[in-house]
Amino acid sequence: MILSRLLAVVMALCVLAAPARATTFLRDADMEYALGQLAAPILTAAGLSPSQIKIVVLDDPSLNAFVVDGRHIFLHSGLILKLENAPALQSVIAHEAAHIANGHITRRLGNIRAARTAAGLGLLLAAAAGASGADPSLATGLAIGSQSSAQRRLFAHTRAEESAADISGVRYMARAGIDPQGAVDAISLFTGQLNLNESRLDPYAVTHPLSRDRLRALQAQVAGAPAHPRNPTHDYWFARAQGKLSAFKRAPAWTLRRIGSEPYKDVALMRQAVAYHRQSNLPKALKAIDQAIAARPKDPYLRELKGQILLESRQFAAAGQVYQAAANMAPREPLIHGGLGRARLAQGDFKGALQALEAARGRDFSDPRLLRDLGVAYARLGNNAMASLATAERYALNGRMSDAELHATRAVGQLPRGSAPWQRAQDVLSAAKQAKRR
């Protein structure tokens, strides 16, 4: 079973080292969908499958974007907040897609396998090889802790690769009908860093080496490329992703002061709802999100946000109803099903919670919060073996291999020998043993 093998790959890679500075993934169904809408035309133009490559956001205020395998493009939250328009963000995605399409990451597989002593190498993700059922040893990972110069060098591109990715990225943008001036806009963020000491550089300037020749070459290529009008759909989804992110990351007062400059009414209302929710003003938060839903009644992600607001305000029954409506609209979205399961847990509906949470896990097994909720649901239903398994997998994904081994041992002793859950527990034990040997 691919999911079981892929989980084993993730857990095995997680044991390389402990992160020097914990960096977390920002998981939000709305934001991930918006970024997917922006990425899809770029990935298609690059000859890559939008359904096979995921845009992943890291909670990091520094400016960076990178790839380490053929299945993920990583964006720092700070970069998304800093960029000023959709083409600029799409140019970053195009550049990283070029590293995948041009095969630049292949040479790193050996380096990553040899990087057990590199400072800051922590929580890792599985590579395309694992996801496709190929040799798990081909899996690669994500370095956590961007302050580590050793880690940054591990993932640094050469100047030749950067130039090639610049050329390919602009071509992808032109092919997708996206204004390539966005590439110049994006790289201009870093032009002031050319004379800085490395310790003061943004991570992007280290992993993507800059030079004035490279900047001039990019400007010349963009000048010779066909111009394209701005795409209103892309502009909307950029505003949606950036607006959702900023509403949660910026101070609520900052958000509310700037609502009037938001060109999209539903995005403005969404941002208002988040700001009021963070100020614990439930009536105003619900009024704003209800108005946003009225503007886009078929949008499941706005309903998901309302469910989150209700759940975090301890309105559990109402949250469950709203999450159910969102899940009906987006039956394949694991984060929404995870929210539904969380709401049902809070209501005391443990069977209903388990159903929703297992549906979510079937599509996204690598969410530690989901695994935590699964463990609670199984424990409340008296299934201690499966509770131990979910807890073991959660600890393994977080790199806590000693705790993972303890719970996996309990699960193995209670699960039917040879069953799929038993094999998953064995995967955790194998990863834990590997960690001890290192």
N, C-alpha and C positions, 0 to 999 in steps of 0.2 A: 504494500500500500504506500503510495507516494507520500502522503501526509506523514506517515509514521517515519519513513526514511528521511524525509526532509527535516522533521523535528530532531532526529538523531544528529543530522549534520549541524544544525544550529547549536545544539547543546554541546557537541564535541568541540566546535570552534569557540564556544564561550569560555572554555577553560584555559585559553592561551595565557591570559593575564588579567589582573583586576584593573579596572579603569582608574586613571589618576584623578579624573574629575568626572563625576557622573553627568552624563548628558542624556536627556530623555527624548523619546519620540513624541511629537504632537499629533495625536490621532483625533481626527474630526472628520466625519463623513462628508459634511458640506464642503469643507476646504479641500479634501482629497478629490471630491467630484469636480470642483471648480478647476483645480490644477490639472486634472485629467482632461478636461475640455480644452484647456490651453495647450496641453502637450500633444493631443491626438493628431492634429494636422502636421506637426513637426515630425513626430515619430513615423507617420505614414510616409512623409516625403523622404525620410531617411531609409526607408525600406524596412523599418522595424514595426512590430505589432503593438499598437496601443494597449491591447488587452493583456500583453505579457510584460510590460514595463510599468512599474509603479513609481509614482512621484512621492517621496518620503520627506517629511518635514522634521528637522531636528530643532529642539528648543535651545537655540544658541543665538545670542545677539550679535555675534561677529558675522562678517560677510564671507560666505563660502558656498560652493556647490561642487559636487564631485560624484564620480561613479567608482565602484569597486567590483562590480560584476555586470552581467548582461541583463539583469532584471530590475534594477533600482537606480533611480537618479535622486540623489540626496540634496536637499536645499536647506540652508540654515534659515531660521525664522527671521533673523536680522536682515538677510538679503532680501527676502520677500517684502519686508516693511520698508526697505530703503529704495527699491526700484520704483520708478514713477509711472510706468505705463506697461500695458500688456506686451508690446513687441520687445521691450527690454527683458522682461522675464522669459518670454519665449526664446529670445536669443541665448539666454543662459541654458535653457533646456536643449536648444539646438546644438550648442557647443558640447554639452555633455553627451548628447545622443551621438554626436560625431565620434567621440572617444569610443563608444560602444561599436558603432558601425564600422569604424576604421581599425578595430582590433587592438586598440592601444592598451586595453586592460589585460590582455592575454599574458604579456611578459611579467605581470605582477604576481601571478599565482604562486610561482616559486618563492618570490620575495615574501609574500604574506605567510606562506607555510614556514618560512625561516624566521619569522618576526616575533618569536616567543619572548624575546627579551626587550622588544621595542616598548619604550615608555608610553603609557596611555592606551594600549591596545586592549579593549574591553569587550563589551557586548557586540556580538557579530550576527550578521544575517546570512542565510544560505544563498548560494549562487544559482544561476540559471541551470547549471548541470544537475544540481539536486532536485530542483523543481521539475525538470523534464524527465527524471528517472534515470539519468546517466550516472556515471561514476561519482559518488559523493566526495571523493578526494579532490575533485575539481572545484569544490565549493570555495568561495572567498568571502570576505567579510567587511565589516564597517568598523573603523577605528573611532573610539569615543575618547574625548578629551583633547580638544583642538589646541590646547596650549603646549602640547608636547611637540618639540621640534623633531624628535625622532619619528614620531607618528606622521607628522606632516610630510617629511621627506619620503617616507614609505610610499605615500600616495601621490607624490609630486610627478607631474608630467614634464617631459623634456620640452625645450623650446620648439623643436621640430614638430612634436606632437601638437603643441598649442597652435602653431601656424597652420598645420593641416586641419585641425578641428575648427579654426576660424574660417578657413576657406569652405569646408564642408557645411558648417553651420549656416553661413550666409546663403549658400546654395539651397539648403533645405528651406530656409525662410522664403526665398524667392519662389521656390517650387510650390510652397504652401500658400502663396499669395499674401505673405506677411511682410510688412515694411522692414527691410534689413537695417535701417537706421537704428533700430532698437539695439543692434549689436554694438554700435558705437556708443550709444547712450549708456549701456551696461558697463562696458569696459572703461568708460570715462570715470566711473566711481573710483577706480584704482590708479589713475594716472598720477595722482599726487604722491603715490607711495614709491615711485621709482628710485628716489634717493634716500629712503628711510633705511635704518638698520633693521635686520631681519626680525629682531625681537619686537619691533613696533609694527610690523606689517600685519594686515588682515590675513587670515589663513588662505584666502583665495590667491593673494599675490605670491604666496609661497608655493602652493600646490599647482598654480598656473603661472609660471614665470613670465613676467612682463618685460618688454623692452620697447624703446622708442621705434625701432624698426618694425616690430610687430604691430604697434599701434598705427604707424603710417601705412603699412600694408593693408591692415583691416579697413582703414578709412578709404584707401584707394579702391579696394574691392567693393565696398558699399557704394561708393560714388558711381561706380560703373554698373551697378546692379539696377534692374528695373524698379521704379518706385511703385508702391502699392498703397491704396487708401486704407485707413484704419478700419478694422473689422468691428462693428458694433457689438457682436456677440462676444468676441474676445475681450473687448473693453469691459463688458458687463461682468464676465467671470473673473477677470482680474480684480475688479472692484469688490466683488463678492468675497474672493479668497483673502485679499488684503484687509478688507473691512472686518471680516470675522476674526482674523488673527489679531488685528490691532485692538479690537474691542475687548479681547481677553488679555492682551499683553500690556496695553497702555492703561493709565489711570482712568477710572470712569469719568471723572471731571474733564479730563483731556478729550475723551470721546464726545461727551455731550456738547462741549464748546464748538466742536467741528462738524456737527451733524448738518448744519446748514449748507456746507460746501459739498455734501455728498450728492452726486447727480442722479442717483437711482433711489427712488422713494422706498422700495422694499429693503434695499441694503441699509439705508438710513434708519429705517424702523428696526431692522435686525440689530444694528449696532446700539440703538437706544435700548432695546430690550436687554441686551447683555450688560450694558452699563448700569441700568436700573437694577438688574438682578444682582450685580456685584455690590451695589449699595444697599441690598436687602430691601428694596422697594418692590414688593411683589405686585401690587395693583398696577403700578406704572409699567413694570416689565411685561405683564400679561396684556395690558392694553396695546403696547407697542408691537408685540409679537403677533397678536390677533390681527392687527391692521396689516402687518406684513403678509400673513397667511391669506387675508382677504384679497390682497393684491396678486398673490400667486397661489391660488387654492389647490393646485395639483403638485405643489412642491413638497416632497416628503422631508426635506432637510430643515425647512422652517418649522414643521411639526416636531421634528426631532429636538430642535432647540427649545421649543415650548415644553416638551417632555422633560428635558434636562432641567429647565427652570423650575418646573413643578416638583420634580423629584428632589432637587437640592433644597427646595423650600418645604419638604416633608409633606407634600400633597400627593401621597403615594397612589391612591386610587385614580385620581385625575391624571397623574403621570402615566399610569399603565394604559389608560384609555387612549391618550394622545400618542404614546409610543406604538400602540397596536395599529392605529390609523396610519402612522408613518411606515410601519413594517408592511402593511397591506399595499402601500404605494411603492415600496422598494423592497420586494421580497428577497432580493439577492444581496442586500447591503448588511454585512456582518455587524458593523458598529451600531446600526439601528436595532438589530435583534439583540445585541448585547445590552443596549439601554433598556429594551423591553424586559429582558431577563432580570436586570437589576431592579426595575420597578416592581416586578412580580415578587422578587425576593423581599423587598421592603414591605409588600402587602401581606407576606406570609404564604403566598401561593407557590410552594416549592416545586410542585410538579410542573406547573405552568412555566416557572422560571427555568427549570432544567430543560424543558422543550425548546425554549427560545435560545438559551445559552448554547445548547448542543448544535442548534441550527447555525448560530454564529461561529462556533468553533469549526464546523465543517467547511467554512469558507475562509477563516482566518485563525489559524491555530497559534499564532505567535504573539498574542496580546496577553501580557501578564495579568492585567486587570480582569479580563474575561476568565482566565484560569482561576483567579482568586474567587470569583463569583461562582464558578462551577464547583469548586471545592466546598463552598458554603452550602450550595444547593444539595449536593450529594450527601454531605454530612447531616443536613436537616432531614433528609429522607432515610437516614440510617444506612446508607451505602458507604461504609468507611473505606472500603478498598478503592473505590473510584475517587473518593475525596482525597485519599493519600496520593493517588496517581496525579490528579490535577494539581495538587500542592507541589509534588515533586517536579512536575514539568514547569510550574511557575518559578520555583527556585532555580531550576536549571537555566531557564531563559534569562534570569537576573544574575547568573554567574555564581550563585551561592551553592556550590556543588556538594559541600558536606551536608547541608540541609536537604538538598535534593536526594542524595544517596539514602539518607535516613528514611524519608517518606517513600521512596521507590522500593526500598527493602520491605517496608510494611505492605505496600501494594502487591508486590510479587508473592508474598506469603499468603495473600487472601484471594487473588484473582485466579480464574480457571487457567491452568497451564496451557500455553499455546494459543490463547485467545488474543485478539488484537490489543485490548488494553494491557494484557500481561506482557506482550511484546514491546509496547510503548514504555512500560516500566523497566524492562530490560535495557532499552535504549538509554534511559537515564542512568542506570547503573553502569553501563559501559562507558558513558561519558564521564561519570564520577571517577571511575577507576583510571581512566586516561588522565584526568586532572591530577590524581595523586602521583602518577608516574612522572608528571612534569615538575 
